[in-house]
């Protein structure tokens, strides 16, 4: 559906008279009783209508590139509405679950933020508050693309996450954090293993790397590079253990830039952000058209504890030199393509 958004709100918002009950158990659980927020807001404001909002900005990726820390600091800005969660996952996955396909499911996941904007909106003023969706899997996770309308008969996806987000909000601001793909992959290996408490080791990681590189090279004998990056769950499930292809950033970035103009996308290098948080936060606030903070306000946000540092498998240490050399060689030509696409040599790592 298309929505007529209101100019008095920075985030794309509109009024509705009747809000249907959401039948998606996942969204109700994750958004902590949005119907209660709506009822509470109506009591406090005396407003019979309900404000519904879509995200103004998206942190689209990449996984294990500091997105939790980034989102935590961005939402510490006074003009970013409180959020019920970091990742909704709706664009990528939740909408394909039974009973979760309605756009109302997505709106329920964002209702805490919308209710806050409604409560704090002054009459005859423009609300400065904005809403975001920080789901880093949006950048490169399209594992269910063959289930999306518009992809019927496509050997590679014709419709991807950027198409869906552009349809929801063509003026959305997008933030992408990228990290040395070799280091990102190692971090992601521990991240996935931590969920199942699977035993980890340098040797096990090396074995997975060797296997996935061989499977990926085999894929390239019958499919295009883009096809192998997207079709890993359809035809080559052997590459799904550590998702080697997700470090081929330029393939996925090209699809985003084919849909969104360059000025709506802020690409951040994780290593540079980590060394100078203050500088890049100020740039991001400007990119999001948020008001400039005082030096004290900005310092308070910068001094926050780093979010979501890895704990699982810390005793394992760094990967073997042999593994690093193998991955660096695999990713080198793709890093060069990314640098050409960005027009910046510092993405060669």
N, C-alpha and C positions, 0 to 999 in steps of 0.2 A: 504493500500500500504506500501511497504518497501522503505526506503530512504537510499541512499548512502551518508553518511555525510562526510564532509571534515575535515582532521586533522588540518588545519590551523585555525579552529574555536573551541572554548571551548564548546559552545552550539552546538547541532546537526544542522548544516546548510548545504545548498547545493545551487548551482546556477541554475536558470531556465531562459530560453530565453523569453518565452511568459507567461504572467500572465493573467489568465482568469478573467473576471469581476465577482465579487461575486453577487449572486442573493439573498442572505440572508439579508433581511432588518434589522434584529436584529443586525447582526455583523457589518454592515455598520454604523449603528447608534452608536453602542457602541465603535467602534474603530476609530471614527472621521476621516473619509475620508482616508483610507489606500492607495487608488489609487493616491491620491495627494502626499502622502509621497514617493511613488515609483517614480512618475514623478519628484518630486523635487530632489530625490537622483540621478536619472539619469542625471539631468542637472548639479548637483554639482560635480559628480565624472566622468562624461563622460563614464560611464559603461553601455553597452547595456543590460547586464544581470541583473537579480534581485536576491538578496539573500533572501532565505526563510529559516526560522528557527523554530524549535520546542523547547519547554522548556528544559532547562538543569536541573532545579529543580522544585519541586512542594511542596507547603505548602498544605497538603492534609486535614488538620483539626486541631482540631475539632471546630465547630461553637461555638462562645461565649467563646473562650479560648485564646483571645488575638492575633488572627492571623492578624488583621489589623495593630496593633502596630508592630508586628513582621515583617510583610512584609514591612512596611514603613521604618523600620530601616535597614533591609537587602538591600533594593534598594537604600539606602543612601551610600552604599559602592561604591567607584568610579568605580569599575569594574563590576557593575551590570547595564545593559543597562536601559535607561528610558522605562517605561511601560505606555501604554494607559489606563490600568485598573488593578485592583487587581484580580478580579474574571472573568474568561472567561465563566465558566459554560458549556463549550462545551462538555467535556467528559461525564459529568453527564446528561445534559438535552438538550442543544441547538442543538446537532447533530440529535435529534429526531424530530425537528421542520421541517415543510415543507420548502423546498428550502435551508435548512441549513446543509444538511447531508454531503456535500463535505468536504474533508480535507482542501480545500482552504478556507473554512469559518473559520476554526480554525487558519490557517496561517494568514488570514487577521486580526484577533483579536490580533495577535502578531507582526504585520508588523511594527509598530512604533519602536519596539526594534530591529527587523531585519534590518531595514533601518539605524538605528543608528550604528549598527555593521558594515554594509557595508560602510557607510560614513567614519568611523574611522579606517578601517582596513588598515594597512600598508602592502605594497607589501613584500613578502618573510618573513613575521612575523606571529607569532601565536597570534590571537586576544584573549585577556584575558576576554572579555566581556561575560556575561552570561544572560540568560533569564529565568524567572520563571512564573509559573501560581499558584496564591494563591487562590484556590477555596476550602474553608474548608469543603464544602458539599461533596467533593470527598470521604472522609473517610468512611462515613456511609450512605449517601443518594444514594440509588439505586432504587428509587421508580418506575422507568420504566424498570426494568431489564427484564420483560417478553417480551418487545418489541425488545430486542437486539438479533441479530443473534447468534446462539449457545445456546440459552436458550429454544429452542422449546421443549416442553414436560417435562421441568424440574419443579419439585415441589418447589425446592429452586433454587436460581440462580446458574447456572454452569459458567457463565461469569459475572464478576463484574468490577467495576471501575479499580481495580489494573491490571486486565488482559488487559484492553484497554490502560492504560498508559504504561504498559510494552511493548505492541506491538508498541507504538509510539516511546518509548525510553527505551530500556531495561537497560541502564546505568544511568537512572535518579536518582538524589538524592531527597529523600523524607524527609519532615519535618512534624512532628506531634506534636501538642501541646494539652495536656490533662489537664483537670481541675476537681476538685471534682465534680462528676456528679450531686450531689444534688444542689450545687450552680450554676452549669452550666444550669441546667434545669430551675431554677428560673429566671436566666438572659435571657434565651431563651424565656420564657413566655412573658416577657416585650418586647423583640425584635419583636416577631411576632405580638403582640397586637399593637405595635407602627405603623405598616404599615397601619392598618385600623383604628387607633385611637380608638380601642375598650377599653371600660372601664375595669380597672384592680383593683384587690383587693386581699388581703391575702386569704379571704374566697373563692373567685372564683378559685384561684390557687389550694387551698386544694381540692375543689370539682373535679377539673380536674385530680389531682393526684390520688385520690381515684378511680375515674372511670377508668383511664387508667391502673392502677395496676390490677384492677379486670378483665378488658378485656384481659390484657396480660396473667394473670394466666389462664383464660379460654382458651386462644389460646394454652397454653402448654398442655392441655388435649388431643389435636388432632395433634399437630405439634411439631417438635423439637425446641430447643432454637434458633438455627440459622434460622429456618423457620419463627418463630415468630418475629425475629429481622428484617427480610427482607420482609416479606409478609404483613406488616401492611397496605399498601394501597390496596393490592389485596383482602384481605378477612376480615381484621379487621380495617376498617377505623376509628373506635372509638379511636384508639391509635394515631391518626395523629394530634390531636390538639396541644399537646406540645411535641410529639415525645419522649415519655418516653424511648423507646428501644435504642435510640441513645447513652444513657449513659452506655450501656452494652459494654464497649470498647473492651473487649478481643475477642468477637465474630468477630468483624470487623477487628481488628488487625491481627487475625490469618489468615484471607484471604489475607491480604497484605503480610504477611511473607511467605505465601505459594507460592507467585509469585516472590517477591524480596528478595535478600539476606539481612541478618540483617545489614551488614555494609553500606548498602545504605539507611538506615532509621535512622533518628535522632528523638528520642522521648523526648520531653521536658515537664516538669511538670510546668504548668502555674504559680502556686504559688511560685515556686522556681525562675523562670525567673523574676517575678515581684519584688522579693526581691534583685536580683543581675543581673540586665540587662547587665552590662559590662562583667561579666564572661561568660554568656551564648551567648552573641553576638560574643565574641572572639572565643568561641568553634564552633559556627555555621559557621563563616567565614572560620575557618580551615576545617570544614566538607565539605564545598563547594569548597575547594581548592582556595579560594580567598587570595590575598596577605595580609600579616599581616599589620595592620594599625599602625600608630604612636599613641602614647598615646593621643596626641591632637586631631587627627582625630577620634579616638574611643570615646573620651569624648564628642566631638561635636554631635555624633550620639546618645549617651546615654542621653544627655541633652535635646533631642527633647521632645516636649510635647507628653504625652500619647495619642494615637489615639483612636478615637471612644469610648469614655466613655459613658455609658448609661445615658440618660436624662429622657426618658419617664417613668413615674411611680415612680420617685425617692421619692415622698412624701409617698409612700405606706409603706416603711420600709421593714424589714426582714420578711421572711415567719414565720408562726406560729410554735411554738416548736413541736406541734403535727404533722405538715406536715414534718418538718425536720426529726423527728424520724421515720416516715413512710418511707420516701425516703432513709434514711441511712440504714434502715433494708432491703429494697428492693435491694439496690445496693451493700451491704456488700459482699455477696458471689461472685459477679462479680468483685468487686475490688480485692478480694483475688485471683481470677483466673488471673486477669491482672498482679498482682505482681508476680505470679508464671511464667507467660509467659515472663515477662520482667526480671525475676531474681532479682527484686528490691522490698524490702518491703515498700518503701516510696509511693507506689501507692495504699496503703490501705486507705489513707485519714482518 
